Amino acid sequence: MLSEININNYIYGSIYKKSQYKKKWNERYVIVKNEGIFSYHSTSDKNYTFYIPAENIKYIWTRFELSFGFLIVKIKHGMTSQT
């Protein structure tokens, strides 16, 4: 769920990301900019933990899951960079 939206140049806020392997939900802070999508463990982090360059994003698909009350965001992308 996004906690804040800024429509000037980017969108940012807190989301819950489901772990690919452990299937556990973890809170992350995400910024979506023209350059790509940047994920941080918290708002105080200086370095991103995950980055998807804009040229590797094929599409962003969203739906509202009524049974759980969460906004589900699926991102299809090619190669990614991690720090």
N, CA, C and O atoms as a GROMACS GRO file, in nm:
protein
  332
    1MET      N    1   0.086  -0.117   0.000
    1MET     CA    2   0.000   0.000   0.000
    1MET      C    3   0.090   0.123   0.000
    1MET      O    4   0.183   0.132   0.080
    2LEU      N    5   0.064   0.215  -0.087
    2LEU     CA    6   0.141   0.338  -0.091
    2LEU      C    7   0.090   0.433   0.017
    2LEU      O    8  -0.030   0.452   0.032
    3SER      N    9   0.182   0.492   0.090
    3SER     CA   10   0.141   0.582   0.198
    3SER      C   11   0.134   0.727   0.151
    3SER      O   12   0.058   0.806   0.205
    4GLU      N   13   0.214   0.762   0.050
    4GLU     CA   14   0.214   0.899   0.000
    4GLU      C   15   0.235   0.897  -0.151
    4GLU      O   16   0.300   0.807  -0.204
    5ILE      N   17   0.181   0.996  -0.219
    5ILE     CA   18   0.201   1.008  -0.364
    5ILE      C   19   0.237   1.151  -0.396
    5ILE      O   20   0.170   1.245  -0.352
    6ASN      N   21   0.343   1.169  -0.474
    6ASN     CA   22   0.384   1.300  -0.524
    6ASN      C   23   0.382   1.290  -0.675
    6ASN      O   24   0.463   1.216  -0.732
    7ILE      N   25   0.293   1.362  -0.744
    7ILE     CA   26   0.277   1.347  -0.888
    7ILE      C   27   0.365   1.441  -0.968
    7ILE      O   28   0.352   1.445  -1.091
    8ASN      N   29   0.455   1.518  -0.905
    8ASN     CA   30   0.542   1.609  -0.978
    8ASN      C   31   0.639   1.534  -1.067
    8ASN      O   32   0.631   1.544  -1.190
    9ASN      N   33   0.730   1.458  -1.010
    9ASN     CA   34   0.831   1.386  -1.086
    9ASN      C   35   0.844   1.240  -1.048
    9ASN      O   36   0.908   1.163  -1.120
   10TYR      N   37   0.785   1.200  -0.940
   10TYR     CA   38   0.801   1.062  -0.895
   10TYR      C   39   0.689   1.025  -0.798
   10TYR      O   40   0.616   1.111  -0.748
   11ILE      N   41   0.677   0.896  -0.776
   11ILE     CA   42   0.583   0.841  -0.679
   11ILE      C   43   0.666   0.771  -0.572
   11ILE      O   44   0.762   0.703  -0.606
   12TYR      N   45   0.631   0.785  -0.446
   12TYR     CA   46   0.707   0.721  -0.340
   12TYR      C   47   0.615   0.682  -0.226
   12TYR      O   48   0.505   0.737  -0.211
   13GLY      N   49   0.660   0.589  -0.146
   13GLY     CA   50   0.582   0.551  -0.029
   13GLY      C   51   0.619   0.414   0.021
   13GLY      O   52   0.707   0.347  -0.035
   14SER      N   53   0.553   0.371   0.125
   14SER     CA   54   0.576   0.240   0.185
   14SER      C   55   0.488   0.136   0.116
   14SER      O   56   0.372   0.161   0.087
   15ILE      N   57   0.547   0.020   0.091
   15ILE     CA   58   0.473  -0.092   0.034
   15ILE      C   59   0.508  -0.217   0.114
   15ILE      O   60   0.603  -0.218   0.192
   16TYR      N   61   0.431  -0.323   0.091
   16TYR     CA   62   0.466  -0.454   0.145
   16TYR      C   63   0.504  -0.543   0.028
   16TYR      O   64   0.427  -0.560  -0.066
   17LYS      N   65   0.625  -0.599   0.034
   17LYS     CA   66   0.680  -0.682  -0.071
   17LYS      C   67   0.684  -0.826  -0.022
   17LYS      O   68   0.731  -0.853   0.088
   18LYS      N   69   0.634  -0.916  -0.104
   18LYS     CA   70   0.636  -1.057  -0.066
   18LYS      C   71   0.768  -1.119  -0.111
   18LYS      O   72   0.805  -1.111  -0.228
   19SER      N   73   0.838  -1.181  -0.018
   19SER     CA   74   0.964  -1.247  -0.047
   19SER      C   75   0.943  -1.360  -0.147
   19SER      O   76   0.850  -1.440  -0.134
   20GLN      N   77   1.030  -1.366  -0.248
   20GLN     CA   78   1.016  -1.466  -0.353
   20GLN      C   79   1.036  -1.607  -0.300
   20GLN      O   80   0.969  -1.700  -0.344
   21TYR      N   81   1.128  -1.624  -0.208
   21TYR     CA   82   1.161  -1.758  -0.160
   21TYR      C   83   1.095  -1.795  -0.027
   21TYR      O   84   1.044  -1.906  -0.010
   22LYS      N   85   1.097  -1.700   0.068
   22LYS     CA   86   1.039  -1.730   0.200
   22LYS      C   87   0.890  -1.703   0.205
   22LYS      O   88   0.823  -1.745   0.300
   23LYS      N   89   0.835  -1.634   0.104
   23LYS     CA   90   0.691  -1.603   0.096
   23LYS      C   91   0.644  -1.521   0.216
   23LYS      O   92   0.528  -1.531   0.256
   24LYS      N   93   0.734  -1.441   0.273
   24LYS     CA   94   0.702  -1.356   0.388
   24LYS      C   95   0.684  -1.212   0.339
   24LYS      O   96   0.755  -1.168   0.249
   25TRP      N   97   0.588  -1.139   0.398
   25TRP     CA   98   0.562  -1.001   0.360
   25TRP      C   99   0.652  -0.908   0.443
   25TRP      O  100   0.652  -0.916   0.566
   26ASN      N  101   0.728  -0.820   0.375
   26ASN     CA  102   0.817  -0.725   0.441
   26ASN      C  103   0.785  -0.584   0.393
   26ASN      O  104   0.757  -0.562   0.275
   27GLU      N  105   0.790  -0.488   0.486
   27GLU     CA  106   0.767  -0.348   0.448
   27GLU      C  107   0.892  -0.292   0.381
   27GLU      O  108   1.004  -0.315   0.427
   28ARG      N  109   0.873  -0.219   0.272
   28ARG     CA  110   0.981  -0.154   0.200
   28ARG      C  111   0.937  -0.012   0.165
   28ARG      O  112   0.818   0.019   0.159
   29TYR      N  113   1.036   0.074   0.143
   29TYR     CA  114   1.011   0.211   0.097
   29TYR      C  115   1.054   0.215  -0.049
   29TYR      O  116   1.167   0.178  -0.081
   30VAL      N  117   0.966   0.259  -0.137
   30VAL     CA  118   0.991   0.254  -0.281
   30VAL      C  119   0.975   0.392  -0.343
   30VAL      O  120   0.887   0.469  -0.306
   31ILE      N  121   1.064   0.421  -0.438
   31ILE     CA  122   1.055   0.544  -0.518
   31ILE      C  123   1.050   0.502  -0.664
   31ILE      O  124   1.138   0.430  -0.712
   32VAL      N  125   0.948   0.548  -0.736
   32VAL     CA  126   0.935   0.523  -0.879
   32VAL      C  127   0.965   0.655  -0.950
   32VAL      O  128   0.891   0.752  -0.935
   33LYS      N  129   1.074   0.657  -1.027
   33LYS     CA  130   1.119   0.778  -1.096
   33LYS      C  131   1.137   0.746  -1.244
   33LYS      O  132   1.122   0.632  -1.286
   34ASN      N  133   1.168   0.848  -1.323
   34ASN     CA  134   1.195   0.827  -1.465
   34ASN      C  135   1.311   0.730  -1.486
   34ASN      O  136   1.314   0.658  -1.586
   35GLU      N  137   1.407   0.728  -1.394
   35GLU     CA  138   1.525   0.642  -1.405
   35GLU      C  139   1.495   0.496  -1.374
   35GLU      O  140   1.568   0.407  -1.418
   36GLY      N  141   1.389   0.470  -1.299
   36GLY     CA  142   1.353   0.334  -1.264
   36GLY      C  143   1.287   0.326  -1.128
   36GLY      O  144   1.237   0.425  -1.076
   37ILE      N  145   1.288   0.206  -1.072
   37ILE     CA  146   1.226   0.180  -0.942
   37ILE      C  147   1.336   0.149  -0.841
   37ILE      O  148   1.420   0.062  -0.865
   38PHE      N  149   1.336   0.220  -0.728
   38PHE     CA  150   1.436   0.206  -0.624
   38PHE      C  151   1.367   0.158  -0.497
   38PHE      O  152   1.266   0.214  -0.455
   39SER      N  153   1.422   0.053  -0.435
   39SER     CA  154   1.365  -0.002  -0.312
   39SER      C  155   1.464   0.014  -0.198
   39SER      O  156   1.584  -0.009  -0.216
   40TYR      N  157   1.413   0.053  -0.081
   40TYR     CA  158   1.494   0.073   0.039
   40TYR      C  159   1.430  -0.003   0.155
   40TYR      O  160   1.308  -0.022   0.156
   41HIS      N  161   1.510  -0.045   0.251
   41HIS     CA  162   1.453  -0.110   0.370
   41HIS      C  163   1.374  -0.010   0.454
   41HIS      O  164   1.273  -0.046   0.515
   42SER      N  165   1.420   0.118   0.459
   42SER     CA  166   1.349   0.221   0.536
   42SER      C  167   1.377   0.358   0.475
   42SER      O  168   1.462   0.373   0.387
   43THR      N  169   1.304   0.458   0.522
   43THR     CA  170   1.321   0.594   0.470
   43THR      C  171   1.454   0.655   0.510
   43THR      O  172   1.497   0.753   0.448
   44SER      N  173   1.520   0.601   0.610
   44SER     CA  174   1.648   0.657   0.655
   44SER      C  175   1.768   0.600   0.578
   44SER      O  176   1.879   0.651   0.591
   45ASP      N  177   1.746   0.496   0.499
   45ASP     CA  178   1.856   0.436   0.422
   45ASP      C  179   1.905   0.532   0.313
   45ASP      O  180   1.824   0.597   0.246
   46LYS      N  181   2.035   0.540   0.297
   46LYS     CA  182   2.096   0.624   0.192
   46LYS      C  183   2.112   0.546   0.061
   46LYS      O  184   2.100   0.603  -0.048
   47ASN      N  185   2.140   0.416   0.072
   47ASN     CA  186   2.162   0.332  -0.046
   47ASN      C  187   2.042   0.241  -0.069
   47ASN      O  188   1.986   0.186   0.026
   48TYR      N  189   2.004   0.224  -0.194
   48TYR     CA  190   1.892   0.136  -0.224
   48TYR      C  191   1.936  -0.009  -0.211
   48TYR      O  192   2.053  -0.041  -0.226
   49THR      N  193   1.839  -0.096  -0.182
   49THR     CA  194   1.867  -0.239  -0.171
   49THR      C  195   1.834  -0.313  -0.300
   49THR      O  196   1.883  -0.423  -0.324
   50PHE      N  197   1.750  -0.251  -0.382
   50PHE     CA  198   1.709  -0.312  -0.507
   50PHE      C  199   1.677  -0.202  -0.607
   50PHE      O  200   1.621  -0.099  -0.570
   51TYR      N  201   1.712  -0.224  -0.732
   51TYR     CA  202   1.691  -0.123  -0.836
   51TYR      C  203   1.654  -0.191  -0.967
   51TYR      O  204   1.719  -0.288  -1.008
   52ILE      N  205   1.548  -0.141  -1.031
   52ILE     CA  206   1.510  -0.188  -1.164
   52ILE      C  207   1.521  -0.069  -1.259
   52ILE      O  208   1.442   0.025  -1.246
   53PRO      N  209   1.615  -0.069  -1.353
   53PRO     CA  210   1.628   0.042  -1.448
   53PRO      C  211   1.502   0.055  -1.534
   53PRO      O  212   1.440  -0.046  -1.568
   54ALA      N  213   1.466   0.176  -1.570
   54ALA     CA  214   1.345   0.202  -1.648
   54ALA      C  215   1.343   0.125  -1.779
   54ALA      O  216   1.238   0.076  -1.821
   55GLU      N  217   1.459   0.112  -1.844
   55GLU     CA  218   1.464   0.043  -1.973
   55GLU      C  219   1.438  -0.107  -1.961
   55GLU      O  220   1.412  -0.173  -2.061
   56ASN      N  221   1.446  -0.162  -1.840
   56ASN     CA  222   1.420  -0.304  -1.819
   56ASN      C  223   1.277  -0.334  -1.774
   56ASN      O  224   1.240  -0.450  -1.762
   57ILE      N  225   1.198  -0.231  -1.750
   57ILE     CA  226   1.060  -0.252  -1.707
   57ILE      C  227   0.973  -0.271  -1.829
   57ILE      O  228   0.963  -0.183  -1.914
   58LYS      N  229   0.911  -0.388  -1.838
   58LYS     CA  230   0.824  -0.419  -1.952
   58LYS      C  231   0.685  -0.359  -1.932
   58LYS      O  232   0.628  -0.302  -2.025
   59TYR      N  233   0.632  -0.372  -1.812
   59TYR     CA  234   0.504  -0.311  -1.778
   59TYR      C  235   0.487  -0.311  -1.628
   59TYR      O  236   0.553  -0.386  -1.557
   60ILE      N  237   0.397  -0.225  -1.579
   60ILE     CA  238   0.356  -0.226  -1.439
   60ILE      C  239   0.207  -0.252  -1.437
   60ILE      O  240   0.130  -0.181  -1.502
   61TRP      N  241   0.167  -0.351  -1.363
   61TRP     CA  242   0.028  -0.392  -1.358
   61TRP      C  243  -0.021  -0.382  -1.215
   61TRP      O  244   0.047  -0.428  -1.123
   62THR      N  245  -0.136  -0.322  -1.194
   62THR     CA  246  -0.189  -0.310  -1.058
   62THR      C  247  -0.333  -0.361  -1.053
   62THR      O  248  -0.405  -0.359  -1.152
   63ARG      N  249  -0.370  -0.408  -0.936
   63ARG     CA  250  -0.510  -0.443  -0.912
   63ARG      C  251  -0.537  -0.426  -0.763
   63ARG      O  252  -0.445  -0.433  -0.682
   64PHE      N  253  -0.660  -0.405  -0.729
   64PHE     CA  254  -0.697  -0.392  -0.588
   64PHE      C  255  -0.756  -0.523  -0.542
   64PHE      O  256  -0.859  -0.568  -0.593
   65GLU      N  257  -0.692  -0.585  -0.447
   65GLU     CA  258  -0.736  -0.713  -0.393
   65GLU      C  259  -0.837  -0.688  -0.282
   65GLU      O  260  -0.799  -0.655  -0.169
   66LEU      N  261  -0.964  -0.703  -0.313
   66LEU     CA  262  -1.070  -0.672  -0.217
   66LEU      C  263  -1.072  -0.767  -0.097
   66LEU      O  264  -1.107  -0.726   0.013
   67SER      N  265  -1.037  -0.890  -0.117
   67SER     CA  266  -1.047  -0.985  -0.007
   67SER      C  267  -0.944  -0.958   0.103
   67SER      O  268  -0.968  -0.993   0.219
   68PHE      N  269  -0.830  -0.897   0.068
   68PHE     CA  270  -0.729  -0.868   0.168
   68PHE      C  271  -0.714  -0.719   0.196
   68PHE      O  272  -0.653  -0.682   0.296
   69GLY      N  273  -0.770  -0.632   0.111
   69GLY     CA  274  -0.761  -0.488   0.131
   69GLY      C  275  -0.626  -0.428   0.096
   69GLY      O  276  -0.594  -0.318   0.142
   70PHE      N  277  -0.546  -0.498   0.015
   70PHE     CA  278  -0.415  -0.448  -0.025
   70PHE      C  279  -0.415  -0.415  -0.173
   70PHE      O  280  -0.488  -0.475  -0.252
   71LEU      N  281  -0.332  -0.318  -0.210
   71LEU     CA  282  -0.307  -0.289  -0.351
   71LEU      C  283  -0.195  -0.381  -0.395
   71LEU      O  284  -0.083  -0.374  -0.344
   72ILE      N  285  -0.223  -0.467  -0.491
   72ILE     CA  286  -0.124  -0.562  -0.541
   72ILE      C  287  -0.059  -0.501  -0.665
   72ILE      O  288  -0.128  -0.463  -0.759
   73VAL      N  289   0.074  -0.492  -0.665
   73VAL     CA  290   0.149  -0.437  -0.778
   73VAL      C  291   0.242  -0.544  -0.831
   73VAL      O  292   0.326  -0.596  -0.758
   74LYS      N  293   0.226  -0.578  -0.958
   74LYS     CA  294   0.316  -0.674  -1.021
   74LYS      C  295   0.400  -0.598  -1.122
   74LYS      O  296   0.347  -0.517  -1.199
   75ILE      N  297   0.530  -0.623  -1.123
   75ILE     CA  298   0.622  -0.556  -1.213
   75ILE      C  299   0.695  -0.662  -1.294
   75ILE      O  300   0.763  -0.747  -1.237
   76LYS      N  301   0.681  -0.657  -1.424
   76LYS     CA  302   0.755  -0.748  -1.512
   76LYS      C  303   0.876  -0.672  -1.563
   76LYS      O  304   0.864  -0.562  -1.617
   77HIS      N  305   0.992  -0.731  -1.544
   77HIS     CA  306   1.116  -0.663  -1.586
   77HIS      C  307   1.218  -0.764  -1.634
   77HIS      O  308   1.204  -0.884  -1.612
   78GLY      N  309   1.321  -0.712  -1.700
   78GLY     CA  310   1.430  -0.797  -1.747
   78GLY      C  311   1.535  -0.808  -1.638
   78GLY      O  312   1.502  -0.841  -1.524
   79MET      N  313   1.658  -0.781  -1.671
   79MET     CA  314   1.767  -0.791  -1.575
   79MET      C  315   1.755  -0.682  -1.470
   79MET      O  316   1.700  -0.575  -1.497
   80THR      N  317   1.806  -0.708  -1.350
   80THR     CA  318   1.802  -0.611  -1.240
   80THR      C  319   1.939  -0.592  -1.182
   80THR      O  320   2.028  -0.674  -1.202
   81SER      N  321   1.957  -0.483  -1.109
   81SER     CA  322   2.081  -0.457  -1.036
   81SER      C  323   2.051  -0.456  -0.889
   81SER      O  324   1.947  -0.405  -0.847
   82GLN      N  325   2.140  -0.512  -0.809
   82GLN     CA  326   2.126  -0.509  -0.664
   82GLN      C  327   2.254  -0.454  -0.605
   82GLN      O  328   2.363  -0.479  -0.657
   83THR      N  329   2.241  -0.379  -0.494
   83THR     CA  330   2.360  -0.329  -0.424
   83THR      C  331   2.386  -0.410  -0.302
   83THR      O  332   2.482  -0.383  -0.229
   0.00000   0.00000   0.00000
